[in-house]
Amino acid sequence: MKNLQLTLLCFAIILLSSCEVIGGIFKAGVWTGIIAVAFVVFLIIFLISRGRK
């Protein structure tokens, strides 16, 4: 039984690499940041254009 648990643990460690998890979180963070910055820039341009009218 211990050999099976050890084998499953090693298999899980190999498949579930922490680098992939961190990479996925970083990619999600980058895209969230890009969308937030684009929204803020759009909002500023919109407010400036309304202020000129």
PDB file with SEQRES, HELIX, SHEET and CRYST1 records, atoms N, CA, C and O in Angstrom:
SEQRES   1 A   53  MET LYS ASN LEU GLN LEU THR LEU LEU CYS PHE ALA ILE          
SEQRES   2 A   53  ILE LEU LEU SER SER CYS GLU VAL ILE GLY GLY ILE PHE          
SEQRES   3 A   53  LYS ALA GLY VAL TRP THR GLY ILE ILE ALA VAL ALA PHE          
SEQRES   4 A   53  VAL VAL PHE LEU ILE ILE PHE LEU ILE SER ARG GLY ARG          
SEQRES   5 A   53  LYS                                                          
HELIX    1 AA1 LYS A    2  LEU A   15  1                                  14    
HELIX    2 AA2 SER A   18  ARG A   52  1                                  35    
CRYST1    1.000    1.000    1.000  90.00  90.00  90.00 P 1           1          
ATOM      1  N   MET A   1       0.825  -1.199   0.000  1.00  0.00           N  
ATOM      2  CA  MET A   1       0.000   0.000   0.000  1.00  0.00           C  
ATOM      3  C   MET A   1       0.871   1.265   0.000  1.00  0.00           C  
ATOM      4  O   MET A   1       0.551   2.242  -0.677  1.00  0.00           O  
ATOM      5  N   LYS A   2       1.966   1.241   0.758  1.00  0.00           N  
ATOM      6  CA  LYS A   2       2.833   2.417   0.802  1.00  0.00           C  
ATOM      7  C   LYS A   2       3.485   2.674  -0.552  1.00  0.00           C  
ATOM      8  O   LYS A   2       3.677   3.825  -0.945  1.00  0.00           O  
ATOM      9  N   ASN A   3       3.824   1.608  -1.262  1.00  0.00           N  
ATOM     10  CA  ASN A   3       4.419   1.778  -2.588  1.00  0.00           C  
ATOM     11  C   ASN A   3       3.430   2.423  -3.540  1.00  0.00           C  
ATOM     12  O   ASN A   3       3.811   3.251  -4.368  1.00  0.00           O  
ATOM     13  N   LEU A   4       2.163   2.051  -3.428  1.00  0.00           N  
ATOM     14  CA  LEU A   4       1.134   2.633  -4.288  1.00  0.00           C  
ATOM     15  C   LEU A   4       0.948   4.119  -3.980  1.00  0.00           C  
ATOM     16  O   LEU A   4       0.829   4.940  -4.890  1.00  0.00           O  
ATOM     17  N   GLN A   5       0.927   4.452  -2.696  1.00  0.00           N  
ATOM     18  CA  GLN A   5       0.779   5.857  -2.306  1.00  0.00           C  
ATOM     19  C   GLN A   5       1.979   6.675  -2.773  1.00  0.00           C  
ATOM     20  O   GLN A   5       1.823   7.790  -3.271  1.00  0.00           O  
ATOM     21  N   LEU A   6       3.160   6.123  -2.611  1.00  0.00           N  
ATOM     22  CA  LEU A   6       4.361   6.832  -3.043  1.00  0.00           C  
ATOM     23  C   LEU A   6       4.377   7.013  -4.554  1.00  0.00           C  
ATOM     24  O   LEU A   6       4.769   8.067  -5.054  1.00  0.00           O  
ATOM     25  N   THR A   7       3.955   5.992  -5.275  1.00  0.00           N  
ATOM     26  CA  THR A   7       3.891   6.076  -6.735  1.00  0.00           C  
ATOM     27  C   THR A   7       2.887   7.127  -7.171  1.00  0.00           C  
ATOM     28  O   THR A   7       3.165   7.924  -8.067  1.00  0.00           O  
ATOM     29  N   LEU A   8       1.708   7.131  -6.531  1.00  0.00           N  
ATOM     30  CA  LEU A   8       0.689   8.133  -6.879  1.00  0.00           C  
ATOM     31  C   LEU A   8       1.150   9.542  -6.533  1.00  0.00           C  
ATOM     32  O   LEU A   8       0.869  10.484  -7.274  1.00  0.00           O  
ATOM     33  N   LEU A   9       1.852   9.696  -5.424  1.00  0.00           N  
ATOM     34  CA  LEU A   9       2.366  11.004  -5.031  1.00  0.00           C  
ATOM     35  C   LEU A   9       3.396  11.509  -6.043  1.00  0.00           C  
ATOM     36  O   LEU A   9       3.353  12.670  -6.449  1.00  0.00           O  
ATOM     37  N   CYS A  10       4.303  10.650  -6.439  1.00  0.00           N  
ATOM     38  CA  CYS A  10       5.312  11.036  -7.441  1.00  0.00           C  
ATOM     39  C   CYS A  10       4.660  11.376  -8.778  1.00  0.00           C  
ATOM     40  O   CYS A  10       5.052  12.328  -9.452  1.00  0.00           O  
ATOM     41  N   PHE A  11       3.670  10.588  -9.144  1.00  0.00           N  
ATOM     42  CA  PHE A  11       2.951  10.833 -10.392  1.00  0.00           C  
ATOM     43  C   PHE A  11       2.237  12.186 -10.356  1.00  0.00           C  
ATOM     44  O   PHE A  11       2.253  12.928 -11.338  1.00  0.00           O  
ATOM     45  N   ALA A  12       1.611  12.500  -9.217  1.00  0.00           N  
ATOM     46  CA  ALA A  12       0.907  13.777  -9.076  1.00  0.00           C  
ATOM     47  C   ALA A  12       1.883  14.950  -9.104  1.00  0.00           C  
ATOM     48  O   ALA A  12       1.589  15.992  -9.689  1.00  0.00           O  
ATOM     49  N   ILE A  13       3.029  14.781  -8.479  1.00  0.00           N  
ATOM     50  CA  ILE A  13       4.031  15.852  -8.468  1.00  0.00           C  
ATOM     51  C   ILE A  13       4.546  16.133  -9.876  1.00  0.00           C  
ATOM     52  O   ILE A  13       4.764  17.285 -10.250  1.00  0.00           O  
ATOM     53  N   ILE A  14       4.738  15.076 -10.642  1.00  0.00           N  
ATOM     54  CA  ILE A  14       5.220  15.250 -12.013  1.00  0.00           C  
ATOM     55  C   ILE A  14       4.164  15.919 -12.880  1.00  0.00           C  
ATOM     56  O   ILE A  14       4.482  16.817 -13.659  1.00  0.00           O  
ATOM     57  N   LEU A  15       2.910  15.491 -12.752  1.00  0.00           N  
ATOM     58  CA  LEU A  15       1.848  16.033 -13.610  1.00  0.00           C  
ATOM     59  C   LEU A  15       1.409  17.427 -13.194  1.00  0.00           C  
ATOM     60  O   LEU A  15       1.116  18.265 -14.046  1.00  0.00           O  
ATOM     61  N   LEU A  16       1.362  17.679 -11.915  1.00  0.00           N  
ATOM     62  CA  LEU A  16       0.867  18.961 -11.422  1.00  0.00           C  
ATOM     63  C   LEU A  16       2.032  19.852 -11.032  1.00  0.00           C  
ATOM     64  O   LEU A  16       2.227  20.170  -9.859  1.00  0.00           O  
ATOM     65  N   SER A  17       2.781  20.237 -12.008  1.00  0.00           N  
ATOM     66  CA  SER A  17       3.956  21.059 -11.765  1.00  0.00           C  
ATOM     67  C   SER A  17       3.542  22.432 -11.251  1.00  0.00           C  
ATOM     68  O   SER A  17       2.630  23.058 -11.791  1.00  0.00           O  
ATOM     69  N   SER A  18       4.207  22.885 -10.224  1.00  0.00           N  
ATOM     70  CA  SER A  18       3.867  24.183  -9.647  1.00  0.00           C  
ATOM     71  C   SER A  18       4.179  25.313 -10.624  1.00  0.00           C  
ATOM     72  O   SER A  18       3.562  26.376 -10.551  1.00  0.00           O  
ATOM     73  N   CYS A  19       5.113  25.102 -11.522  1.00  0.00           N  
ATOM     74  CA  CYS A  19       5.435  26.129 -12.510  1.00  0.00           C  
ATOM     75  C   CYS A  19       4.233  26.381 -13.429  1.00  0.00           C  
ATOM     76  O   CYS A  19       3.971  27.523 -13.808  1.00  0.00           O  
ATOM     77  N   GLU A  20       3.518  25.340 -13.778  1.00  0.00           N  
ATOM     78  CA  GLU A  20       2.345  25.506 -14.623  1.00  0.00           C  
ATOM     79  C   GLU A  20       1.258  26.270 -13.887  1.00  0.00           C  
ATOM     80  O   GLU A  20       0.589  27.125 -14.468  1.00  0.00           O  
ATOM     81  N   VAL A  21       1.083  25.962 -12.611  1.00  0.00           N  
ATOM     82  CA  VAL A  21       0.066  26.650 -11.821  1.00  0.00           C  
ATOM     83  C   VAL A  21       0.408  28.129 -11.699  1.00  0.00           C  
ATOM     84  O   VAL A  21      -0.449  28.984 -11.920  1.00  0.00           O  
ATOM     85  N   ILE A  22       1.640  28.432 -11.355  1.00  0.00           N  
ATOM     86  CA  ILE A  22       2.077  29.827 -11.228  1.00  0.00           C  
ATOM     87  C   ILE A  22       1.979  30.531 -12.578  1.00  0.00           C  
ATOM     88  O   ILE A  22       1.580  31.694 -12.645  1.00  0.00           O  
ATOM     89  N   GLY A  23       2.338  29.837 -13.643  1.00  0.00           N  
ATOM     90  CA  GLY A  23       2.230  30.425 -14.986  1.00  0.00           C  
ATOM     91  C   GLY A  23       0.794  30.758 -15.338  1.00  0.00           C  
ATOM     92  O   GLY A  23       0.530  31.809 -15.922  1.00  0.00           O  
ATOM     93  N   GLY A  24      -0.132  29.887 -14.996  1.00  0.00           N  
ATOM     94  CA  GLY A  24      -1.546  30.147 -15.261  1.00  0.00           C  
ATOM     95  C   GLY A  24      -2.058  31.342 -14.484  1.00  0.00           C  
ATOM     96  O   GLY A  24      -2.799  32.167 -15.018  1.00  0.00           O  
ATOM     97  N   ILE A  25      -1.664  31.435 -13.221  1.00  0.00           N  
ATOM     98  CA  ILE A  25      -2.075  32.584 -12.399  1.00  0.00           C  
ATOM     99  C   ILE A  25      -1.474  33.862 -12.966  1.00  0.00           C  
ATOM    100  O   ILE A  25      -2.150  34.889 -13.031  1.00  0.00           O  
ATOM    101  N   PHE A  26      -0.213  33.810 -13.375  1.00  0.00           N  
ATOM    102  CA  PHE A  26       0.446  35.000 -13.913  1.00  0.00           C  
ATOM    103  C   PHE A  26      -0.215  35.452 -15.211  1.00  0.00           C  
ATOM    104  O   PHE A  26      -0.418  36.648 -15.423  1.00  0.00           O  
ATOM    105  N   LYS A  27      -0.550  34.496 -16.083  1.00  0.00           N  
ATOM    106  CA  LYS A  27      -1.218  34.854 -17.338  1.00  0.00           C  
ATOM    107  C   LYS A  27      -2.572  35.493 -17.069  1.00  0.00           C  
ATOM    108  O   LYS A  27      -2.932  36.476 -17.717  1.00  0.00           O  
ATOM    109  N   ALA A  28      -3.315  34.954 -16.136  1.00  0.00           N  
ATOM    110  CA  ALA A  28      -4.616  35.537 -15.789  1.00  0.00           C  
ATOM    111  C   ALA A  28      -4.428  36.938 -15.227  1.00  0.00           C  
ATOM    112  O   ALA A  28      -5.205  37.843 -15.530  1.00  0.00           O  
ATOM    113  N   GLY A  29      -3.403  37.116 -14.415  1.00  0.00           N  
ATOM    114  CA  GLY A  29      -3.123  38.433 -13.841  1.00  0.00           C  
ATOM    115  C   GLY A  29      -2.717  39.443 -14.894  1.00  0.00           C  
ATOM    116  O   GLY A  29      -3.128  40.602 -14.844  1.00  0.00           O  
ATOM    117  N   VAL A  30      -1.914  39.004 -15.844  1.00  0.00           N  
ATOM    118  CA  VAL A  30      -1.471  39.900 -16.908  1.00  0.00           C  
ATOM    119  C   VAL A  30      -2.662  40.353 -17.742  1.00  0.00           C  
ATOM    120  O   VAL A  30      -2.804  41.542 -18.026  1.00  0.00           O  
ATOM    121  N   TRP A  31      -3.519  39.410 -18.137  1.00  0.00           N  
ATOM    122  CA  TRP A  31      -4.675  39.780 -18.948  1.00  0.00           C  
ATOM    123  C   TRP A  31      -5.636  40.665 -18.169  1.00  0.00           C  
ATOM    124  O   TRP A  31      -6.213  41.590 -18.741  1.00  0.00           O  
ATOM    125  N   THR A  32      -5.821  40.407 -16.887  1.00  0.00           N  
ATOM    126  CA  THR A  32      -6.675  41.269 -16.067  1.00  0.00           C  
ATOM    127  C   THR A  32      -6.089  42.674 -16.004  1.00  0.00           C  
ATOM    128  O   THR A  32      -6.823  43.658 -16.101  1.00  0.00           O  
ATOM    129  N   GLY A  33      -4.785  42.772 -15.844  1.00  0.00           N  
ATOM    130  CA  GLY A  33      -4.130  44.080 -15.806  1.00  0.00           C  
ATOM    131  C   GLY A  33      -4.240  44.819 -17.126  1.00  0.00           C  
ATOM    132  O   GLY A  33      -4.471  46.028 -17.141  1.00  0.00           O  
ATOM    133  N   ILE A  34      -4.079  44.114 -18.229  1.00  0.00           N  
ATOM    134  CA  ILE A  34      -4.194  44.746 -19.548  1.00  0.00           C  
ATOM    135  C   ILE A  34      -5.605  45.270 -19.767  1.00  0.00           C  
ATOM    136  O   ILE A  34      -5.787  46.385 -20.258  1.00  0.00           O  
ATOM    137  N   ILE A  35      -6.596  44.477 -19.408  1.00  0.00           N  
ATOM    138  CA  ILE A  35      -7.992  44.903 -19.583  1.00  0.00           C  
ATOM    139  C   ILE A  35      -8.291  46.089 -18.681  1.00  0.00           C  
ATOM    140  O   ILE A  35      -8.970  47.024 -19.107  1.00  0.00           O  
ATOM    141  N   ALA A  36      -7.800  46.076 -17.443  1.00  0.00           N  
ATOM    142  CA  ALA A  36      -8.036  47.189 -16.522  1.00  0.00           C  
ATOM    143  C   ALA A  36      -7.398  48.473 -17.042  1.00  0.00           C  
ATOM    144  O   ALA A  36      -8.026  49.531 -17.001  1.00  0.00           O  
ATOM    145  N   VAL A  37      -6.168  48.398 -17.527  1.00  0.00           N  
ATOM    146  CA  VAL A  37      -5.486  49.586 -18.056  1.00  0.00           C  
ATOM    147  C   VAL A  37      -6.213  50.109 -19.293  1.00  0.00           C  
ATOM    148  O   VAL A  37      -6.393  51.318 -19.437  1.00  0.00           O  
ATOM    149  N   ALA A  38      -6.632  49.216 -20.181  1.00  0.00           N  
ATOM    150  CA  ALA A  38      -7.364  49.635 -21.380  1.00  0.00           C  
ATOM    151  C   ALA A  38      -8.675  50.318 -20.993  1.00  0.00           C  
ATOM    152  O   ALA A  38      -9.059  51.312 -21.610  1.00  0.00           O  
ATOM    153  N   PHE A  39      -9.359  49.797 -19.984  1.00  0.00           N  
ATOM    154  CA  PHE A  39     -10.612  50.405 -19.532  1.00  0.00           C  
ATOM    155  C   PHE A  39     -10.370  51.798 -18.951  1.00  0.00           C  
ATOM    156  O   PHE A  39     -11.131  52.725 -19.229  1.00  0.00           O  
ATOM    157  N   VAL A  40      -9.331  51.947 -18.160  1.00  0.00           N  
ATOM    158  CA  VAL A  40      -9.026  53.250 -17.559  1.00  0.00           C  
ATOM    159  C   VAL A  40      -8.661  54.257 -18.644  1.00  0.00           C  
ATOM    160  O   VAL A  40      -9.114  55.400 -18.593  1.00  0.00           O  
ATOM    161  N   VAL A  41      -7.861  53.861 -19.616  1.00  0.00           N  
ATOM    162  CA  VAL A  41      -7.490  54.764 -20.715  1.00  0.00           C  
ATOM    163  C   VAL A  41      -8.736  55.157 -21.505  1.00  0.00           C  
ATOM    164  O   VAL A  41      -8.904  56.328 -21.846  1.00  0.00           O  
ATOM    165  N   PHE A  42      -9.603  54.202 -21.799  1.00  0.00           N  
ATOM    166  CA  PHE A  42     -10.845  54.495 -22.507  1.00  0.00           C  
ATOM    167  C   PHE A  42     -11.711  55.467 -21.703  1.00  0.00           C  
ATOM    168  O   PHE A  42     -12.284  56.401 -22.263  1.00  0.00           O  
ATOM    169  N   LEU A  43     -11.802  55.244 -20.392  1.00  0.00           N  
ATOM    170  CA  LEU A  43     -12.606  56.119 -19.541  1.00  0.00           C  
ATOM    171  C   LEU A  43     -12.050  57.537 -19.525  1.00  0.00           C  
ATOM    172  O   LEU A  43     -12.817  58.498 -19.581  1.00  0.00           O  
ATOM    173  N   ILE A  44     -10.747  57.683 -19.450  1.00  0.00           N  
ATOM    174  CA  ILE A  44     -10.130  59.014 -19.456  1.00  0.00           C  
ATOM    175  C   ILE A  44     -10.381  59.713 -20.788  1.00  0.00           C  
ATOM    176  O   ILE A  44     -10.735  60.891 -20.810  1.00  0.00           O  
ATOM    177  N   ILE A  45     -10.202  59.002 -21.892  1.00  0.00           N  
ATOM    178  CA  ILE A  45     -10.452  59.601 -23.207  1.00  0.00           C  
ATOM    179  C   ILE A  45     -11.916  59.986 -23.345  1.00  0.00           C  
ATOM    180  O   ILE A  45     -12.224  61.049 -23.884  1.00  0.00           O  
ATOM    181  N   PHE A  46     -12.815  59.150 -22.871  1.00  0.00           N  
ATOM    182  CA  PHE A  46     -14.242  59.437 -22.928  1.00  0.00           C  
ATOM    183  C   PHE A  46     -14.585  60.691 -22.117  1.00  0.00           C  
ATOM    184  O   PHE A  46     -15.335  61.548 -22.585  1.00  0.00           O  
ATOM    185  N   LEU A  47     -14.037  60.799 -20.907  1.00  0.00           N  
ATOM    186  CA  LEU A  47     -14.335  61.961 -20.064  1.00  0.00           C  
ATOM    187  C   LEU A  47     -13.747  63.233 -20.644  1.00  0.00           C  
ATOM    188  O   LEU A  47     -14.373  64.289 -20.551  1.00  0.00           O  
ATOM    189  N   ILE A  48     -12.565  63.167 -21.239  1.00  0.00           N  
ATOM    190  CA  ILE A  48     -11.958  64.351 -21.845  1.00  0.00           C  
ATOM    191  C   ILE A  48     -12.783  64.794 -23.058  1.00  0.00           C  
ATOM    192  O   ILE A  48     -12.998  65.990 -23.257  1.00  0.00           O  
ATOM    193  N   SER A  49     -13.241  63.841 -23.863  1.00  0.00           N  
ATOM    194  CA  SER A  49     -14.018  64.202 -25.042  1.00  0.00           C  
ATOM    195  C   SER A  49     -15.386  64.794 -24.643  1.00  0.00           C  
ATOM    196  O   SER A  49     -15.891  65.683 -25.329  1.00  0.00           O  
ATOM    197  N   ARG A  50     -15.974  64.321 -23.570  1.00  0.00           N  
ATOM    198  CA  ARG A  50     -17.257  64.889 -23.102  1.00  0.00           C  
ATOM    199  C   ARG A  50     -17.043  66.264 -22.495  1.00  0.00           C  
ATOM    200  O   ARG A  50     -17.923  67.120 -22.583  1.00  0.00           O  
ATOM    201  N   GLY A  51     -15.900  66.487 -21.888  1.00  0.00           N  
ATOM    202  CA  GLY A  51     -15.608  67.781 -21.287  1.00  0.00           C  
ATOM    203  C   GLY A  51     -15.368  68.878 -22.306  1.00  0.00           C  
ATOM    204  O   GLY A  51     -15.585  70.053 -22.011  1.00  0.00           O  
ATOM    205  N   ARG A  52     -14.931  68.520 -23.485  1.00  0.00           N  
ATOM    206  CA  ARG A  52     -14.669  69.511 -24.530  1.00  0.00           C  
ATOM    207  C   ARG A  52     -15.940  69.969 -25.227  1.00  0.00           C  
ATOM    208  O   ARG A  52     -15.974  71.047 -25.819  1.00  0.00           O  
ATOM    209  N   LYS A  53     -16.986  69.150 -25.156  1.00  0.00           N  
ATOM    210  CA  LYS A  53     -18.222  69.513 -25.870  1.00  0.00           C  
ATOM    211  C   LYS A  53     -19.015  70.530 -25.147  1.00  0.00           C  
ATOM    212  O   LYS A  53     -20.077  70.935 -25.619  1.00  0.00           O  
TER     213      LYS A  53                                                      
END                                                                             
